[in-house]
Every structure is written in structure tokens, then in C-alpha cells.
Amino acid sequence: MSEGRPTDLEEGYLGEQPRFAEVGMECVSHKTAEFTVPQENEAEIKFRVSAPVKSTCNLIQVRTEQDFPQYVFTQTCNEQLSYVISFPEHGWYKFQIFALPASDPNKSLPNVFNYLIDVRRALKAVYHYPKQYAQWRNGCYLYNPLILNSSSRLHNVPFKVLVPKAKQVAVVAAGEWTQLEKAAGAADTWEGHVSVDQHRGKGVKVTLNACFGEDESKFATLLEYVV
């Protein structure tokens, strides 16, 4: 166990909180609220959900109390809700999950589960995940690319994404649109190849967008990368 384990945790802080079962969540990958990441400074925490949920989270380094939202990627596939996490440094982290049923109009999400994570090593380089917009959390799942930045391959990048109920999906960079196509035999899955190498190092935003309504000119932003 690493030095510096927090000793000021409130009674009942770890694990399930009062609204956890009500939201319809069930632990799949990490059923113990305190766990160790011994080697790779990455983890994926998975839950089963009985119905669609909306969720936010905090990744807080205990030593500095700094929140690292850029190192958590949330996504949903069928009845599974997952959080892909990269830890920028070794040490202790609090991972706090907030959630409500997707059908609940309340914008204030209650805390439903808390983890305490001991990261023993941080030998692997970490990169920001794409920024997630509100509609991304409505059951979307990114197969690739999870990382896209100025250090990545930017020519002919394969995109594959699940976007429920989308009528069109496109990747946009500096006003240049690349339409993705529906994957054969996979409902709501879109794929294609995108080249943005001409924007490398310029801080250009590359966004994943989807059209859901009858107006084919209206697209909602789902994800945002910066190259």
C-alpha cells in the first residue's frame, strides 16, 4: 500500500451511496470500492445498467486535490456503462460517480458510488481523451480513435462509433466535413476514414457530430479532439 492513504474519509464514503440501486446500476469489473493499480496506470471500471442512465464523474488526486476530467472517458454499449481512466501520476485517487436515469429531467445528479484507487506506478504516457458533450452520454460508444492529438497518426484515421438513432454522422475539422457511413450489419454503428494531417500542431478542433432530426442541416457535437 502506498504512503499517503487518506485518513479523513467520511464514514460511508466508499462504495455504494443511497441512490445507487435506485438508478439501476450494478458493479461488473470492480466490486471492491478500494483497489490497487499495480503496473499500468490505466483502468476501466464497468457497470451494468438496467435502463439508460446519464452520468458524470470526478477523478481527484488526493495529494493535490486536483480534478482530472480530461483523463476519464465515459461511454455506453447496450447495458454496459464504462469509465476508461488514465492516471497521470502515481498515488491515491478518489473516483466519484454521479448518475440518474436518462428519463429523469433533473439536471443535478446525485453521487451514487465512490472508489479509492492506489496507483503504484505511472510509467505509461497519458493523453487527454476527447471532450464529451451532453448528447454523447445518450448511449454512444467509441471504438476508435480514443486518442487523437498532434502526436497521433493523422492521415487516413479509422473512425468507428455507435450513435443510437443518428441519421447522419460526420467528422469536422476547420470547416472540412467527412461523412461516415453506416457499418454493414451493425445497427447504429458508423465508420469511415478521416485525414487531418494538414492541421497537425495548429490546435485545430476535430469534432464528431450527428444529426438526429428531420432537419439534415442541424448537427449536434458529440466529441471534440484537438490536433
C-alpha positions in Angstrom: 0.0 0.0 0.0 1.4 3.4 -1.0 2.2 6.1 1.6 -0.3 8.8 1.9 -3.5 6.9 2.1 -6.2 9.4 3.1 -7.3 9.0 6.7 -10.1 11.6 6.6 -12.7 9.7 4.6 -16.2 10.1 6.0 -17.9 7.0 7.2 -19.9 5.5 4.4 -17.9 7.4 1.7 -16.6 4.4 -0.1 -18.8 2.2 -2.3 -22.5 2.4 -2.9 -24.3 5.5 -2.0 -28.1 5.6 -1.2 -29.3 6.2 -4.8 -27.1 3.5 -6.4 -29.7 0.7 -6.6 -32.5 3.1 -7.5 -30.6 4.3 -10.6 -30.3 0.6 -11.7 -26.5 0.2 -11.6 -24.6 -2.9 -10.8 -20.8 -3.3 -10.4 -19.2 -5.5 -13.0 -15.5 -5.0 -13.1 -14.5 -3.5 -9.7 -16.8 -4.7 -6.9 -14.4 -3.6 -4.2 -14.5 0.2 -3.6 -10.8 0.4 -2.8 -8.4 -1.2 -5.2 -4.8 -1.0 -6.5 -3.5 -0.4 -10.0 -0.1 -2.1 -9.7 1.5 -1.8 -13.1 -0.2 0.1 -15.9 -1.5 3.5 -14.9 -4.8 2.8 -16.6 -8.1 1.2 -15.5 -11.6 0.6 -17.0 -14.4 0.5 -14.5 -17.6 -1.2 -15.8 -21.2 -1.2 -14.6 -24.3 -3.0 -15.8 -27.3 -0.7 -16.1 -30.9 -1.9 -16.2 -32.0 1.2 -18.2 -30.2 4.1 -19.9 -28.5 6.5 -17.4 -26.9 9.9 -17.6 -23.6 10.1 -15.7 -20.8 12.4 -14.7 -17.7 11.8 -12.6 -14.7 13.3 -10.8 -11.2 11.9 -10.8 -9.4 13.6 -7.9 -5.8 13.2 -6.9 -5.7 13.0 -3.1 -2.3 14.7 -2.7 -3.2 17.9 -4.7 -7.0 17.7 -4.6 -6.8 18.4 -8.4 -9.6 17.1 -10.6 -8.6 15.4 -13.9 -11.7 15.3 -16.2 -9.6 15.1 -19.3 -8.3 11.6 -18.2 -11.7 9.9 -18.0 -13.7 8.8 -20.9 -17.3 7.7 -20.3 -19.3 5.5 -22.8 -22.2 3.1 -23.0 -22.7 0.0 -25.1 -26.0 -1.9 -24.7 -26.4 -2.5 -20.9 -22.8 -1.6 -20.0 -21.6 1.8 -18.7 -17.8 2.1 -18.6 -15.2 4.6 -17.4 -11.8 4.5 -19.1 -9.3 6.1 -16.8 -5.7 7.2 -17.2 -3.7 8.3 -14.1 -1.1 11.0 -14.8 0.9 10.2 -11.7 1.3 7.5 -9.1 -0.5 8.0 -5.8 -4.0 7.8 -4.4 -7.1 9.0 -6.3 -10.8 9.4 -5.5 -13.1 8.4 -8.3 -16.6 9.7 -7.7 -19.6 8.7 -9.9 -22.8 10.7 -10.2 -25.9 9.3 -12.1 -29.6 9.4 -12.7 -31.9 7.5 -15.1 -31.8 9.1 -18.5 -35.5 9.7 -18.3 -35.2 11.8 -15.2 -35.3 15.6 -16.1 -33.4 16.6 -13.0 -30.0 18.2 -14.0 -28.5 17.7 -10.6 -27.0 14.2 -10.5 -26.6 12.5 -7.1 -23.4 10.8 -6.0 -24.0 7.0 -6.4 -20.6 5.3 -6.0 -17.1 6.3 -4.7 -13.8 4.5 -5.3 -10.4 4.9 -3.7 -7.6 3.9 -6.0 -4.0 3.3 -5.2 -1.9 3.8 -8.4 1.5 2.2 -7.7 3.3 3.3 -10.9 2.7 5.8 -13.7 5.2 4.6 -16.3 2.9 4.9 -19.4 2.4 8.3 -21.0 -1.1 9.6 -20.7 -3.1 11.8 -23.2 -6.3 13.8 -23.0 -9.4 11.9 -24.1 -11.8 13.8 -26.4 -14.1 16.3 -24.7 -17.6 14.8 -24.3 -20.7 16.8 -25.0 -24.2 16.2 -23.5 -25.6 14.0 -26.3 -22.6 11.7 -26.2 -23.9 10.4 -23.0 -27.1 9.1 -24.6 -25.8 5.6 -25.2 -22.9 6.3 -27.5 -19.7 4.2 -27.7 -16.4 5.0 -29.4 -14.5 2.0 -30.9 -11.7 4.3 -32.2 -9.9 6.6 -32.1 -9.8 7.0 -28.3 -6.8 9.3 -28.6 -6.3 11.9 -31.4 -3.7 14.7 -31.0 -0.7 16.3 -32.6 1.4 13.2 -31.7 -1.0 10.7 -33.3 -1.3 9.3 -36.8 -3.5 11.9 -38.5 -3.7 10.5 -42.1 -6.5 8.1 -43.0 -7.5 7.7 -39.4 -10.2 5.0 -38.9 -13.3 6.2 -37.1 -15.9 3.8 -35.8 -18.6 4.8 -33.4 -22.0 3.7 -32.1 -24.6 6.6 -32.1 -28.1 5.4 -31.4 -30.9 7.0 -33.5 -28.5 9.1 -35.6 -29.5 9.8 -39.2 -26.1 11.1 -40.2 -22.6 11.2 -38.5 -19.7 13.3 -39.7 -16.2 14.4 -38.6 -15.5 18.1 -39.0 -12.1 19.9 -38.9 -11.7 23.6 -39.8 -14.9 23.5 -41.8 -14.0 20.3 -43.7 -16.7 17.7 -43.4 -16.1 13.9 -43.7 -19.3 11.9 -43.7 -19.2 8.5 -42.0 -21.1 5.6 -43.4 -23.3 3.0 -41.7 -21.4 -0.2 -40.9 -22.8 -3.2 -42.7 -24.8 -5.4 -40.4 -24.3 -3.2 -37.3 -27.3 -1.1 -36.3 -26.4 2.5 -35.3 -22.7 1.9 -36.0 -20.9 4.4 -38.3 -17.4 4.2 -39.7 -15.0 5.8 -42.2 -11.5 7.2 -42.6 -10.5 10.8 -41.9 -7.3 12.7 -42.8 -6.4 15.8 -40.7 -2.7 15.7 -41.0 -2.7 19.2 -42.6 -3.8 20.6 -39.2 -1.1 18.9 -37.1 0.2 21.2 -34.4 -2.2 24.0 -35.1 -4.6 23.5 -32.3 -7.5 22.7 -34.6 -10.6 21.2 -33.1 -11.7 18.0 -34.7 -15.3 17.2 -33.8 -17.6 14.2 -34.1 -21.1 15.3 -35.0 -24.5 13.7 -35.5 -27.9 14.6 -37.0 -30.9 13.2 -35.2 -33.9 15.1 -36.5 -35.7 15.8 -39.8 -33.6 18.9 -40.4 -30.5 17.4 -42.1 -28.6 20.7 -41.6 -28.7 20.5 -37.8 -25.9 18.5 -36.2 -25.1 18.1 -32.5 -21.5 17.9 -31.4 -20.7 14.7 -29.6 -16.9 14.7 -29.2 -14.1 17.2 -29.6 -10.4 16.4 -30.2 -7.6 19.0 -30.6 -4.7 18.4 -33.1 
